[in-house]
Amino acid sequence: MTRTEIEEAVKNFLIEDIEVEESLIKPDALLKDGLGIDSLDFVDIVVIVERKFGFKIKPEEMAEIRTLSQFCDYIESKVG
Protein backbone atom coordinates (compact mmCIF):
# COMPACT_ATOMS: atom_id res chain seq x y z
CA MET A 1 0.00 0.00 0.00
CA THR A 2 1.44 3.38 -0.99
CA ARG A 3 1.61 6.47 1.21
CA THR A 4 -1.02 8.14 -1.00
CA GLU A 5 -3.38 5.18 -0.57
CA ILE A 6 -2.87 5.26 3.20
CA GLU A 7 -3.57 9.00 3.37
CA GLU A 8 -6.68 8.62 1.23
CA ALA A 9 -8.00 5.73 3.34
CA VAL A 10 -7.37 7.68 6.57
CA LYS A 11 -9.03 10.78 5.15
CA ASN A 12 -12.06 8.77 4.04
CA PHE A 13 -12.65 7.05 7.38
CA LEU A 14 -12.12 10.29 9.29
CA ILE A 15 -14.82 11.97 7.18
CA GLU A 16 -17.26 9.05 6.93
CA ASP A 17 -16.89 7.23 10.24
CA ILE A 18 -15.53 9.82 12.68
CA GLU A 19 -17.39 12.75 11.04
CA VAL A 20 -14.42 15.11 10.85
CA GLU A 21 -14.93 18.09 8.54
CA GLU A 22 -12.96 17.58 5.33
CA SER A 23 -11.58 21.13 5.45
CA LEU A 24 -9.81 20.31 8.75
CA ILE A 25 -7.92 17.32 7.36
CA LYS A 26 -4.38 18.50 6.71
CA PRO A 27 -1.05 16.70 7.33
CA ASP A 28 -0.09 19.00 10.21
CA ALA A 29 -3.53 18.90 11.85
CA LEU A 30 -3.42 17.90 15.50
CA LEU A 31 -5.52 14.79 16.06
CA LYS A 32 -6.96 15.84 19.40
CA ASP A 33 -7.10 19.63 19.22
CA GLY A 34 -7.19 20.20 15.45
CA LEU A 35 -9.57 17.45 14.39
CA GLY A 36 -11.51 17.17 17.64
CA ILE A 37 -10.87 13.46 18.01
CA ASP A 38 -11.73 12.34 21.53
CA SER A 39 -11.07 9.10 23.40
CA LEU A 40 -14.25 7.46 22.09
CA ASP A 41 -13.25 8.36 18.55
CA PHE A 42 -9.85 6.76 19.14
CA VAL A 43 -11.58 3.50 20.07
CA ASP A 44 -13.43 3.63 16.74
CA ILE A 45 -10.20 4.48 14.91
CA VAL A 46 -8.45 1.44 16.42
CA VAL A 47 -11.23 -0.83 15.15
CA ILE A 48 -11.21 0.82 11.70
CA VAL A 49 -7.42 0.59 11.36
CA GLU A 50 -7.48 -3.09 12.35
CA ARG A 51 -10.13 -3.76 9.72
CA LYS A 52 -8.67 -1.64 6.90
CA PHE A 53 -4.95 -2.16 7.41
CA GLY A 54 -4.77 -5.53 9.17
CA PHE A 55 -2.75 -4.74 12.29
CA LYS A 56 -3.45 -3.90 15.92
CA ILE A 57 -2.61 -0.47 17.29
CA LYS A 58 -0.64 -0.60 20.52
CA PRO A 59 -1.56 2.26 22.88
CA GLU A 60 2.07 2.82 23.88
CA GLU A 61 3.01 3.32 20.22
CA MET A 62 0.27 5.91 19.79
CA ALA A 63 1.41 7.95 22.80
CA GLU A 64 3.83 10.12 20.81
CA ILE A 65 1.58 10.60 17.76
CA ARG A 66 0.15 14.10 17.66
CA THR A 67 -0.50 14.99 14.01
CA LEU A 68 -2.31 13.39 11.11
CA SER A 69 0.98 13.07 9.24
CA GLN A 70 2.56 11.20 12.18
CA PHE A 71 -0.47 8.92 12.28
CA CYS A 72 -0.05 8.14 8.57
CA ASP A 73 3.70 7.57 9.18
CA TYR A 74 2.78 5.08 11.90
CA ILE A 75 0.37 3.19 9.63
CA GLU A 76 2.90 3.21 6.79
CA SER A 77 5.56 1.73 9.11
CA LYS A 78 3.21 -1.13 9.97
CA VAL A 79 1.92 -1.97 6.49
CA GLY A 80 4.92 -0.91 4.40
N, C-alpha and C positions, 0 to 999 in steps of 0.2 A: 504494500500500500504506500503510495507516495505522500509526501508532506501536503500537497494540495488536496488530495483525497481525504486525508485526516482532517484538515482545516474545514473542508466543506461538510464532512460528516458531523463534526463538532458544532459548526454553525447551525446546521439543520436541526440537530436535536435540542440545541439551546433555544431556538425559535419555536419549534413545534411542541416539544415536551416540557421545557422549563419555562416557556413563555417570556423569554427575554426579547426586548425590542431589538429588531435587526440593526437599527442605527447605532446601538450601543456596542455592537460586536466588532471590536478592533483588536489587533494583536496585543497592544499595551494596556487593554482594559483590565482593571482589577476584578477578579472573580467576585469577591465579596462586596466591596464598596462600589465598583464600577458597574457591575452587571446585576447587583442585588441578589446574588445567590446566597441563600441561607442554608442552615444545617439540614433541613428537610430536603431542599433541592439537591444537596450533595449526596444524600442517600439515593435519590432518583438517578443522579449522574453515575454513581457507582454501578447501579443495575444496568443502565443504558450502555456504559462502556464495556461491561462484561459481555453483554449481548452483541454489541456491534463489533468490538475489537478482539474479543476472545481471551481476555486476561483479567485477573482480579486486581483491583486497586488496593494497595496497602496503605492504611492511614498514615503510617510514619513516613512514607515516601511522598505523600501529598502535603506534609507539614510545611515544606519550604516553597510550595507552588503558590504564587500570588497572582500572576497574570494569565491571560488566555494563551499567549504565546508559550509561556512556560508549561502550561497544561498540554498544549499540542506537542511540545518537545518531549514531555513525559510519555505521552501515548506513542509518539514516533520511536522512542527508545525501547518500548516494549514490543511493538509490532514490526519494527524495522529490522 
